[in-house]
Amino acid sequence: MRLLKLLLFLPILAWAQAYPTKPVRMIIGFPAGGPADIFGRSLAQGMGSELGQTVVVENISGVGGVLGVERALKSAPDGYTMVFNSASPLVIAPFSLARLPYDVKKDIAFITLAVRVPEVLAVNPGLPVNSFQELLAYAKSNPGKVNFGSAGSGSITHLAGELLKSEAKIDIVHVPYKGAAPAVTDLVGGQVQMGIFDVPVLLSHIRAGKLKALAVTSANRAPTLPDVPTTVELKYPNVTSDNWYGLIMPAATPADIQKRVHTAATSALKSSAVQEQFAKVGGLASPTTPQEYAKFVQEEQAKWGRIVQAIGFKEQN
């Protein structure tokens, strides 16, 4: 009987060890050309070298990355489909959508966190403040008169402002835009007075003196803004809002294949080629174990879920 079981198991073992025998698909839940696409394609190229097979990128955007995650998780759990995800479909959507087409706790195999992108709080020079402390003091003295732009309701750039509002106990007004580009345009133009966006999005305007950087909303200073203090340094350790991306697969994917993909992904993330590509768009490669990534997502859910529920934000899907 034992011999029979072993014989039955051998083809499965051989199949797992042979993986991959054909190109692997990486779904990116955002349009081509954006930061998520750039990070995902860089990782896909690096993983292809590690796996010995091409990793083909497919952009499936919609509902803040939810559609891409849904498509990947409903694919065959054979290791040939993975998805490059952001915080939105795993952390924000569970609290903001009336119906989520997957269960984050049950349907996902967490592979690794891939990249962190520091965000910076910047203000228009017309606002009479020159430091984070001065901004908070001004906002407290002028309740409801400071507004902040975001890339859209429910985005990290929106929730980061709400988090600051909650932690610092200030009354600032949210102005949503359809994307970061128009929000930044109005921030530079003075139509809105402050905003919290990815460092690369604001960097050229900060260097040109068109915006004043007051704080990096991260645990560590941004390499491209070494003189700007972090919110942790400024005694607001809970006001952190790094943008980030990671890699997941269907939960039923065989463990050996998950391990193989994790090894390929983390090796790629540690390579100078991928790190250099990430750095060009302000990203910091951040490989983790699957357990660390799962714990990180839980912590992010606890933080952002509280904010989403406090402001009563709901999306239509």
N, C-alpha and C positions, 0 to 999 in steps of 0.2 A: 504493500500500500504506500509506504514512504517513497519507494522508487517511482511508483506511478505518479505521485504528487510532484516529485522532482522533475520528471519528464514533462509533465504538463506546464510546469513553471519555467522551464528553460527557454521556450520561445519568447515568453514575455520578457525575461531577463535579457535575452539577446537583443530584442527589439529596443529596450531601454538603453542598453549600452551602445547600440548603433546610432542612436539619435544624435544629430539630425541627418536624415538621408535625403532631404529636399529643402528648398528655401523655406525660411520661417517668416511669418507675417507679424509686423509690429503695427498696431493701430495707434494713431495719434488722434485724440479727440478734439482737435482744433484745426483751423484752416492752414494750408501751406503758406510758408513765408513768415509766420509769426515766431515768437520766442520758443513756444512749446515745440513747434515743428523743427526749428534749428537744433534744439537740444536733443529731441528724439532721433533725428536723422544722424546726428553725430554719434549718439550711442549705438544706433543700429549698425552703422558702418564699423564701429569698433567691435561690436559683438559678432559681426559677420566674420571678421578675422579670427576671433577666438573659437567660433563654432565650426568654421570650415564650410559654411554655407551662407548664401546671401540672405540678409535680413531685409525683406521688402517692406517699405513703409506705405501705409494706406491711411489717408486722412478722412476721418468720419467725424465731422463736427456737428454740434447742436446741443442745446440744453446744457451749456456750460461743461461739455465733456461727457455728459451722461450717456449720450447715444453711442459714443465710441466704446465706453466701458460695457454697456449692455451688449453690443455686438460681439465683443471679445468673450464675455462670460457665457454667451449662448453658443459659442463655437465649440467644436469637438475638443475635449480636454486631452489632446494628444501632444501638446507641447509646441504645436505649429502656429499658435496664435497667442499673442501677448498684447498688452495695451500700455502705452505710456500715458500716465494719468497725472492730473493736477489735484489740488486740494478740493476743487469744486465738486466733482462727482462722488468723492468719498467722505468729505467732511461737512460741506455746506448743504448739498442736496438732500441728505437724509433728514434735515430739519426744515428745509425750505420748500420741498416738493410734497404735494399731497399724496403722490404715488411714486415710489422708486421701483424700477423694474428689476432690482436685484437686492440681495441682503449683504451688506458689507461684511458682517460677521461670519456668514455661512458660505457665501459664494466665491470668495476671493482667496487666492494664494498670494500672499505678499512676498515679493522677490527682493526688492531693495529700494530704498530711497535713492534717487539718482542725482538730483541737483537742487541746490538752494540758491535763491536770487534775493539778495538783501534789498530792502525797501528803504526809502528815505523820505522824511517829512520835510517838505519845502514850502516856502511862502513867497508870495509876490513881494517885491521890494517896496511896494506901496503900503504894505502893512507895517506900522511903526514898531517892529520888534526885531531884535538881533540875536536872540537865543531862545532855546526851548522854554526856559523859565519865564522869559519875558512874554512869550506867546501865551502861556497858561495864565499869567497875571492879566494880560490884556483881555483874554477871552472871559475871565471871571468878572472883570470890570465892565465888559460890554456883552452881556448875555444875548445870544441870538443874533449878533451882528457879524460874527465871523463865519464864513461859509467854506465848505471844502468840496472839491470836485472829485468824482470817482469814475471808473470805467463802466459803471452800471450798478444798479441796485443788486445787492447780493454778492458782488464781486469782493475779492480780498481787499481791494482799494477802498471799497465802501465800508466793509466790516472793520478794517483797521482804524478808520476814523471814528466809528462807533465805539470801538474798544478804548481808544484814547479818551473819548467823551465820557465813558463810564468810569474809567480808572482815575482820571484827573478831575472828574466831577465838574466839567465845563459844558456850557450850552453852545454848541456849534451846529450849523445847519448843513445838511447833506444836499448836494446838487448832483444828481446822476447824469451821466452822458452815455452815449452808445459807443463805448470803447475808450481806451486811454488817450488816443491821439487828439480827439476834439477836447477832452478834458484838460490836457496839458496845454493846448493852444489857448484856451480861455484862462488857464492859470497864469501863463506868461503875459496874456493881455490884460489881466486884472479883473476879468469878469467874475472869477472866484479867487479867494485869497490864499487858500492853502490846499495841499493835497499830499497823499502818501502813495508813492508809486515806486516801481522797480527802479533801482539806481540807474541802469542803462537808459531808461526812458527819459530821465531828467538830467543826466550827467552833462550833456553839451550846454543846456540852458544854465546850469549852475556854474559851469566853468566860464560861460560868457557873461556872468553877472546878471542874467535876466531873472534868476530865482535865487533865493537864499536857503541853503540847506541848514536845518536846525538840529536834526537828529536822525540817526540811522536806527530803524526799528528792528534791531537784531541784537543778538547776544555779543556779536563781535563787530568791530569796525569793518567797513567795506574797504577793500584794497584800493579802489579808485577814489575814495574819499577819506583818506587816512586821518584828516584833521577834524572830521565831524564825529562828535561823541555819540554813543549808543544810548538808547532809552534805558538800558540796564545800568549804565554808568550814571545816568541822570536820575536814578532812584525810582524808575518806573519799570521794574523787571517784567511785569505782566504785559506791557505794551510792546509785544514783539509780533511782527507780521511778515516774516520771510515768505516770499512766494516759493513754491517748491513743486517738484515733479518726481514721480517714482514709476516703478515697473510692477505690474501685477499680471496674473494668469488665472484661468478658471481653477477653482479649489480642487476639482477632481483630477487635475493633472498629476500623473505619477510622481512620487516623491523624488525618484532618481533623476527625472527630467527637470523638475524644479531646481534641484541641486546643480545640475549641469548648466541651466540657464543663469542661475545666480552666480556661478563661478565665472561664466563668460561676461556677464554684466559688470561684476565688480572688477574683473581684470581690465575690462575696457575703461571703466571709470577711473582706474588708477594709472592709465596710460597717459603719457605726455601729450599724445595726439588729441585725445578726447578732451583733456583738461584745457589745452590751448584753444580748442574750438569753443568750449564753454566760456572761457575767460573773455573771448571776443564780444560776447553778449552779456557779460556781467555775471555769469553763473559759476558757482563753486561746486565741483564734483563732490558728492557726499555719499559714498557707498556704505551700506549697513548690512547687518544680518537680516533675514526675514523676520525674526522675532523683534528686533529693534525697530524695523519698519512698521510692523503691526502695532507695537506699543506707541510709536510716534503718532500714528493715525488716531489711535484712541485718545491720546492727549490733545491732539488738535480738535477732535470732535468735542471734547469736554470744553475747550476754550471757546471755539466759534459757535458751537451749538447754543451756549448760554447767551451769546450776543444775538444770534438770529432769533431766538425765542423772546428775548427781552424787547427787541424792536418790532416783533410781530411780523417779520418779513416772510412772505409766501410768494412762490413763483407759480405760474400756470404751466401745466405740461399735459 
